[in-house]
Amino acid sequence: MYPLLEIGVWQIPAYNFCALLAAMIGCALALPALLRTGLGRGRAIALLMIMTAAFLIGARLWNTAANPGNFQGELKWYSLRLAGLSFYGGVLGTGAALVIAARQWGLSPWAGLDAMTVPGGVAFCLARVGCFLNGCCAGRATSSPLGVVFPSKAGYQQALSEWLPFLSASRAVHPTQLYELTGAALGLPLVFWLVKRLRLRQGASFLLYAAWFSAVRLAVLPLRALAYPAIIKTVVYPLLYVIVILLGIAIVLRRERARLTPSETKRIKED
């Protein structure tokens, strides 16, 4: 991969470029989706700005709590660098901001969450491209045909040894960035097909995609080379993923069951 993208005489960090591209495309997709919910343009733009800030704050605070060792060197928890961020913390911050704003402005929180599902999924995939180009978030060493050897470039070997001291730039590793990207991308059409086919209520797209996405993260987790404390890798994250999967499916089923008429509910129980 290419930690630095060369555009003319400029060298741009690949991850920063992809992260900014993900934010811009995500907002571009989210704006019309929010407008379709009935939110005015001014409020929709303001909400996107608030959610962007909430994502960065939530992602940094989560990473600070989950991996405090990450901030004992040059990187500080209050740094504005696009590093030391955790996706689930960002989603939590964004979701909280959206729900609060939705209640203030008379927007259905479920409609708002559904509107952010595709933009969020697309933004994640683009950000993971940046991770792959940068060589960060890579997986454990492997001898399988899927293994990727990240090239040794100026500064890359040092960065690799700081993040993953047990690996070297000459060893093949699982491209877990691409595993997660593929899983996240496949889930979008699958979830929306299911929601449309079953005519599920508002919020089902977000909840089912959250469950799908967490299942992908759970499956890839054993292959990732995380520098987190052992309890985070073996207990906290697996438990988090399982809770999101079960809770997302349970809420969808409960909301669908509540929509049924008494006669339909009785028939289902008898069947």
Legacy VTK file of the C-alpha trace (Angstrom):
# vtk DataFile Version 3.0
C-alpha trace
ASCII
DATASET POLYDATA
POINTS 271 float
0.000 0.000 0.000
0.647 3.660 -0.127
0.799 5.586 3.163
1.477 8.754 1.171
-0.446 9.641 -1.983
1.603 11.683 -4.417
-0.501 14.219 -6.302
1.793 16.390 -8.385
4.328 17.929 -6.014
2.158 17.226 -2.960
2.291 14.216 -0.689
-0.968 13.590 1.134
-1.373 10.981 3.903
-3.604 8.280 2.414
-5.636 7.749 5.565
-6.340 11.461 6.055
-7.367 11.782 2.412
-9.741 8.804 2.573
-11.162 9.875 5.947
-11.961 13.349 4.652
-13.389 11.862 1.448
-15.534 9.516 3.537
-16.853 12.440 5.589
-17.688 14.508 2.517
-19.372 11.681 0.604
-21.187 10.544 3.740
-22.578 14.046 4.278
-23.463 14.357 0.578
-25.488 11.129 0.808
-26.990 11.995 4.186
-28.309 15.449 3.261
-30.969 14.326 0.737
-31.833 11.372 2.988
-32.495 13.731 5.913
-34.492 16.073 3.678
-36.732 13.147 2.696
-37.618 12.703 6.370
-39.164 16.180 6.370
-36.278 17.998 8.023
-35.599 21.452 6.594
-32.384 22.112 4.692
-30.942 24.474 7.285
-31.583 22.071 10.134
-30.328 19.116 8.106
-27.018 20.871 7.402
-26.714 21.927 11.043
-27.426 18.362 12.147
-24.706 16.996 9.857
-22.180 19.439 11.309
-23.191 18.491 14.855
-23.027 14.761 14.092
-19.584 15.105 12.488
-18.246 16.763 15.625
-20.031 14.213 17.816
-18.480 11.361 15.839
-14.942 12.664 16.332
-15.481 13.357 20.033
-17.130 10.006 20.684
-14.515 8.110 18.674
-11.638 9.740 20.553
-13.172 9.309 24.024
-13.947 5.642 23.324
-10.422 4.975 22.106
-8.969 6.783 25.106
-10.943 4.542 27.459
-10.339 1.304 25.503
-6.669 1.846 24.670
-5.097 4.361 27.087
-1.600 3.239 26.102
-2.204 4.788 22.704
-1.974 8.253 24.248
1.209 7.963 26.285
3.454 9.159 23.469
3.119 12.049 21.053
-0.584 11.433 20.477
-2.748 13.058 23.161
-6.432 12.512 23.842
-7.156 16.147 22.975
-5.203 16.045 19.704
-6.997 17.004 16.482
-5.127 14.352 14.497
-7.209 11.767 12.646
-5.697 8.974 14.729
-6.646 7.191 17.913
-10.308 6.910 16.919
-12.748 4.041 17.555
-15.656 3.556 15.193
-18.202 2.411 17.778
-17.507 5.437 19.948
-18.099 7.640 16.923
-21.372 5.897 16.116
-22.514 6.281 19.713
-21.720 10.001 19.658
-23.398 10.503 16.288
-26.485 8.525 17.300
-26.884 10.454 20.541
-26.615 13.782 18.713
-29.144 12.659 16.098
-31.684 11.407 18.642
-31.442 14.585 20.737
-31.814 16.835 17.692
-34.664 14.720 16.332
-36.660 15.115 19.528
-36.046 18.856 19.556
-37.072 19.320 15.925
-39.987 16.880 15.752
-38.195 14.311 13.600
-38.738 10.599 14.121
-35.477 9.242 15.599
-36.025 5.983 13.706
-36.405 7.854 10.410
-33.231 9.791 11.155
-31.264 6.638 11.976
-32.508 4.946 8.802
-31.435 8.001 6.804
-27.892 7.660 8.130
-27.515 3.929 7.445
-26.279 4.087 3.850
-24.118 7.192 4.376
-22.566 5.594 7.457
-21.867 2.309 5.685
-20.349 4.004 2.639
-18.214 6.299 4.818
-16.901 3.320 6.770
-15.904 1.507 3.574
-14.025 4.541 2.268
-12.253 5.006 5.591
-11.179 1.361 5.534
-9.613 1.937 2.114
-7.519 4.597 3.821
-6.569 2.150 6.571
-5.447 -0.401 3.980
-3.379 2.142 2.047
-1.856 3.389 5.278
-1.166 -0.090 6.638
-2.888 0.590 9.957
-5.535 -1.685 11.507
-3.868 -4.677 9.837
-4.378 -8.244 10.983
-2.250 -10.980 12.442
0.512 -12.762 10.553
-0.725 -15.472 8.224
0.543 -17.950 5.646
-2.795 -18.104 3.814
-3.130 -16.918 0.188
-5.112 -13.936 1.468
-2.102 -12.552 3.317
-0.744 -9.168 2.297
2.800 -7.882 2.780
2.819 -4.170 3.505
5.861 -2.616 1.813
8.639 -0.969 3.751
8.651 2.727 2.921
10.230 5.729 4.538
8.861 5.852 8.042
6.578 2.868 7.525
8.813 0.293 9.235
9.063 2.535 12.301
5.309 3.115 12.393
4.687 -0.618 12.016
7.013 -1.484 14.869
5.342 1.089 17.120
1.813 -0.136 16.449
2.494 -3.857 15.980
5.853 -4.665 17.563
5.498 -8.409 16.942
5.234 -7.992 13.175
7.721 -6.923 10.536
7.211 -5.349 7.141
8.353 -8.581 5.438
5.629 -10.812 6.926
2.235 -11.383 5.351
-0.731 -10.373 7.476
-4.493 -10.647 7.166
-5.864 -7.586 5.329
-8.586 -7.198 7.944
-9.330 -3.723 6.621
-10.546 -5.327 3.389
-12.414 -8.089 5.226
-14.419 -5.505 7.144
-14.900 -3.325 4.066
-16.281 -6.280 2.093
-18.609 -7.345 4.884
-19.901 -3.817 5.426
-20.499 -3.301 1.699
-22.328 -6.612 1.230
-24.601 -5.877 4.168
-26.122 -2.702 2.722
-28.045 -4.208 -0.232
-28.892 -7.322 1.771
-30.432 -5.381 4.664
-32.418 -3.011 2.455
-33.691 -5.908 0.333
-34.863 -7.669 3.494
-36.543 -4.557 4.879
-38.355 -3.913 1.603
-39.393 -7.524 1.108
-40.782 -7.884 4.634
-42.112 -4.307 4.730
-40.511 -3.657 8.064
-41.084 -0.506 10.094
-38.888 2.573 10.350
-35.678 1.869 12.185
-35.367 -1.688 10.867
-32.745 -0.710 8.286
-30.501 0.829 10.921
-31.041 -1.901 13.509
-30.489 -4.805 11.121
-27.450 -3.192 9.554
-26.009 -2.545 13.008
-26.537 -6.227 13.783
-24.973 -7.305 10.482
-22.032 -4.955 10.874
-21.380 -6.164 14.420
-21.485 -9.776 13.214
-18.825 -8.910 10.621
-16.669 -7.241 13.273
-17.103 -10.241 15.579
-16.027 -12.645 12.832
-12.957 -10.578 11.915
-11.934 -9.781 15.507
-9.768 -12.930 16.045
-7.757 -12.013 12.949
-7.049 -8.428 13.972
-3.745 -7.418 15.571
-5.056 -4.987 18.145
-2.694 -3.296 20.573
-5.512 -3.013 23.114
-5.457 -4.500 26.630
-6.314 -8.209 26.615
-9.640 -7.737 28.421
-10.809 -5.326 25.724
-9.971 -7.769 22.928
-11.238 -10.953 24.570
-14.189 -9.730 26.654
-15.369 -6.174 26.049
-15.500 -6.108 22.262
-16.920 -9.624 21.759
-19.584 -8.872 24.381
-20.368 -5.529 22.745
-20.816 -7.111 19.318
-23.063 -9.873 20.637
-25.218 -7.365 22.547
-25.658 -5.175 19.454
-26.576 -8.205 17.318
-29.147 -9.570 19.759
-30.540 -6.182 20.729
-30.912 -5.016 17.135
-32.811 -8.139 16.080
-34.906 -8.156 19.264
-36.029 -4.540 18.821
-37.000 -5.146 15.201
-39.055 -8.219 16.161
-40.717 -6.409 19.058
-41.655 -3.413 16.929
-43.069 -5.661 14.208
-45.023 -7.688 16.731
-46.515 -4.517 18.202
-47.795 -3.568 14.747
-49.804 -6.752 14.345
-53.516 -6.838 15.040
-54.738 -8.939 18.004
-56.044 -11.632 15.617
-52.695 -11.848 13.824
-50.857 -12.066 17.128
-53.152 -14.887 18.256
-52.645 -16.760 14.992
-48.852 -16.530 15.288
-48.971 -17.881 18.835
-51.135 -20.803 17.743
-48.794 -21.609 14.832
LINES 1 272
271 0 1 2 3 4 5 6 7 8 9 10 11 12 13 14 15 16 17 18 19 20 21 22 23 24 25 26 27 28 29 30 31 32 33 34 35 36 37 38 39 40 41 42 43 44 45 46 47 48 49 50 51 52 53 54 55 56 57 58 59 60 61 62 63 64 65 66 67 68 69 70 71 72 73 74 75 76 77 78 79 80 81 82 83 84 85 86 87 88 89 90 91 92 93 94 95 96 97 98 99 100 101 102 103 104 105 106 107 108 109 110 111 112 113 114 115 116 117 118 119 120 121 122 123 124 125 126 127 128 129 130 131 132 133 134 135 136 137 138 139 140 141 142 143 144 145 146 147 148 149 150 151 152 153 154 155 156 157 158 159 160 161 162 163 164 165 166 167 168 169 170 171 172 173 174 175 176 177 178 179 180 181 182 183 184 185 186 187 188 189 190 191 192 193 194 195 196 197 198 199 200 201 202 203 204 205 206 207 208 209 210 211 212 213 214 215 216 217 218 219 220 221 222 223 224 225 226 227 228 229 230 231 232 233 234 235 236 237 238 239 240 241 242 243 244 245 246 247 248 249 250 251 252 253 254 255 256 257 258 259 260 261 262 263 264 265 266 267 268 269 270
